[in-house]
């Protein structure tokens, strides 16, 4: 019964990665079939570049997720089932890249203007980076803008911390 959680996570990750691979393959097949075979007269070098860009986005994101989901073995025994792919953070962002790429790829069949949706990825990255940089820059300047009420409260808390805790014992 040991490592049941790891075995369960390994199986969940395997199913999840298989579903993502099916999505990627389906989007590429639909794009190639419709754009190259049905609308071949409107297919230009720009569409080849778009196919290469989307394939790279799929490939890089999928490979990073696959590395996260890879289980860890020690002496042939499963130690860890891999990273939980349902969590947020970098894993969530990689999923977003895959989903936005599939949206852009499929809707670009209708109109080339849908390629502009791809700017959402670097725009969001810039937004997150700006927030991170702003957080680092504002830490040093907050001390000069402390009002009297906040200063008095801070001093009171510092005095309490310096005194230490006094424990009262109840007499019986």
RAHU-V304465 format. One record per residue. N is the residue number from 0. PHI is phi in whole degrees, -180 to 180 (none if undefined). PSI is psi in radians with two decimals (none if undefined). Layout:
# RAHU-V304465
n=N phi=PHI psi=PSI
n=N phi=PHI psi=PSI
This chain:
# RAHU-V304465
n=0 phi=none psi=-0.12
n=1 phi=-69 psi=2.59
n=2 phi=66 psi=0.44
n=3 phi=-63 psi=-0.69
n=4 phi=-63 psi=-0.70
n=5 phi=-67 psi=-0.71
n=6 phi=-66 psi=-0.69
n=7 phi=-65 psi=-0.79
n=8 phi=-65 psi=-0.68
n=9 phi=-60 psi=-0.76
n=10 phi=-69 psi=-0.71
n=11 phi=-63 psi=-0.76
n=12 phi=-64 psi=-0.68
n=13 phi=-63 psi=-0.78
n=14 phi=-65 psi=-0.72
n=15 phi=-64 psi=-0.77
n=16 phi=-67 psi=-0.60
n=17 phi=-66 psi=-0.69
n=18 phi=-65 psi=-0.73
n=19 phi=-64 psi=-0.70
n=20 phi=-64 psi=-0.70
n=21 phi=-62 psi=-0.72
n=22 phi=-62 psi=-0.81
n=23 phi=-63 psi=-0.81
n=24 phi=-64 psi=-0.75
n=25 phi=-61 psi=-0.78
n=26 phi=-63 psi=-0.76
n=27 phi=-65 psi=-0.75
n=28 phi=-65 psi=-0.79
n=29 phi=-61 psi=-0.80
n=30 phi=-61 psi=-0.84
n=31 phi=-66 psi=-0.78
n=32 phi=-62 psi=-0.85
n=33 phi=-74 psi=-0.82
n=34 phi=-75 psi=-0.73
n=35 phi=-84 psi=-0.59
n=36 phi=-96 psi=-0.86
n=37 phi=-81 psi=-0.85
n=38 phi=-104 psi=0.72
n=39 phi=-63 psi=-0.43
n=40 phi=-71 psi=-0.46
n=41 phi=-97 psi=0.05
n=42 phi=-81 psi=2.13
n=43 phi=-124 psi=-3.06
n=44 phi=-64 psi=-0.49
n=45 phi=-64 psi=-0.63
n=46 phi=-70 psi=-0.58
n=47 phi=-63 psi=-0.76
n=48 phi=-63 psi=-0.72
n=49 phi=-62 psi=-0.71
n=50 phi=-65 psi=-0.69
n=51 phi=-68 psi=-0.74
n=52 phi=-63 psi=-0.81
n=53 phi=-66 psi=-0.64
n=54 phi=-65 psi=-0.69
n=55 phi=-65 psi=-0.75
n=56 phi=-62 psi=-0.78
n=57 phi=-60 psi=-0.87
n=58 phi=-62 psi=-0.82
n=59 phi=-66 psi=-0.83
n=60 phi=-63 psi=-0.78
n=61 phi=-64 psi=-0.71
n=62 phi=-66 psi=-0.71
n=63 phi=-64 psi=-0.73
n=64 phi=-65 psi=-0.68
n=65 phi=-64 psi=-0.67
n=66 phi=-66 psi=-0.63
n=67 phi=-68 psi=-0.65
n=68 phi=-82 psi=-0.11
n=69 phi=-66 psi=2.20
n=70 phi=-74 psi=2.78
n=71 phi=-111 psi=2.29
n=72 phi=-117 psi=2.57
n=73 phi=-135 psi=2.06
n=74 phi=56 psi=0.68
n=75 phi=80 psi=-0.04
n=76 phi=-105 psi=2.42
n=77 phi=-70 psi=2.11
n=78 phi=-100 psi=-0.74
n=79 phi=-141 psi=2.40
n=80 phi=-83 psi=0.04
n=81 phi=101 psi=3.06
n=82 phi=-71 psi=2.51
n=83 phi=-74 psi=1.98
n=84 phi=-78 psi=-0.08
n=85 phi=-91 psi=-0.04
n=86 phi=-80 psi=2.93
n=87 phi=-87 psi=-2.63
n=88 phi=75 psi=-2.49
n=89 phi=-61 psi=-0.69
n=90 phi=-62 psi=-0.74
n=91 phi=-65 psi=-0.66
n=92 phi=-67 psi=-0.67
n=93 phi=-66 psi=-0.66
n=94 phi=-63 psi=-0.73
n=95 phi=-60 psi=-0.71
n=96 phi=-62 psi=-0.74
n=97 phi=-65 psi=-0.77
n=98 phi=-69 psi=-0.70
n=99 phi=-66 psi=-0.69
n=100 phi=-63 psi=-0.74
n=101 phi=-67 psi=-0.66
n=102 phi=-63 psi=-0.84
n=103 phi=-63 psi=-0.75
n=104 phi=-64 psi=-0.78
n=105 phi=-74 psi=-0.67
n=106 phi=-78 psi=-0.35
n=107 phi=-70 psi=-0.22
n=108 phi=-64 psi=-0.67
n=109 phi=-75 psi=-0.87
n=110 phi=-149 psi=2.49
n=111 phi=-71 psi=-0.23
n=112 phi=-70 psi=-0.31
n=113 phi=-69 psi=-0.26
n=114 phi=-64 psi=-0.41
n=115 phi=-65 psi=-0.38
n=116 phi=-62 psi=-0.45
n=117 phi=-63 psi=-0.37
n=118 phi=-69 psi=-0.19
n=119 phi=-65 psi=-0.57
n=120 phi=-68 psi=-0.96
n=121 phi=-68 psi=-0.50
n=122 phi=-65 psi=-0.76
n=123 phi=-67 psi=-0.69
n=124 phi=-62 psi=-0.72
n=125 phi=-65 psi=-0.70
n=126 phi=-61 psi=-0.82
n=127 phi=-65 psi=-0.71
n=128 phi=-65 psi=-0.70
n=129 phi=-63 psi=-0.73
n=130 phi=-64 psi=-0.67
n=131 phi=-68 psi=-0.79
n=132 phi=-65 psi=-0.72
n=133 phi=-62 psi=-0.64
n=134 phi=-65 psi=-0.66
n=135 phi=-72 psi=-0.64
n=136 phi=-75 psi=-0.55
n=137 phi=-83 psi=-0.18
n=138 phi=-66 psi=-0.68
n=139 phi=-77 psi=-0.43
n=140 phi=-93 psi=-0.11
n=141 phi=-73 psi=-0.46
n=142 phi=-65 psi=-0.57
n=143 phi=-76 psi=-0.23
n=144 phi=-111 psi=0.57
n=145 phi=-86 psi=2.21
n=146 phi=-83 psi=3.02
n=147 phi=-63 psi=-0.74
n=148 phi=-63 psi=-0.79
n=149 phi=-67 psi=-0.68
n=150 phi=-64 psi=-0.78
n=151 phi=-64 psi=-0.70
n=152 phi=-65 psi=-0.72
n=153 phi=-64 psi=-0.75
n=154 phi=-64 psi=-0.67
n=155 phi=-64 psi=-0.75
n=156 phi=-67 psi=-0.63
n=157 phi=-67 psi=-0.68
n=158 phi=-65 psi=-0.72
n=159 phi=-63 psi=-0.73
n=160 phi=-67 psi=-0.60
n=161 phi=-71 psi=-0.57
n=162 phi=-71 psi=-0.57
n=163 phi=89 psi=2.93
n=164 phi=-86 psi=2.39
n=165 phi=-106 psi=2.13
n=166 phi=-96 psi=2.25
n=167 phi=-100 psi=2.24
n=168 phi=-100 psi=2.41
n=169 phi=-91 psi=2.22
n=170 phi=-79 psi=2.53
n=171 phi=-108 psi=none
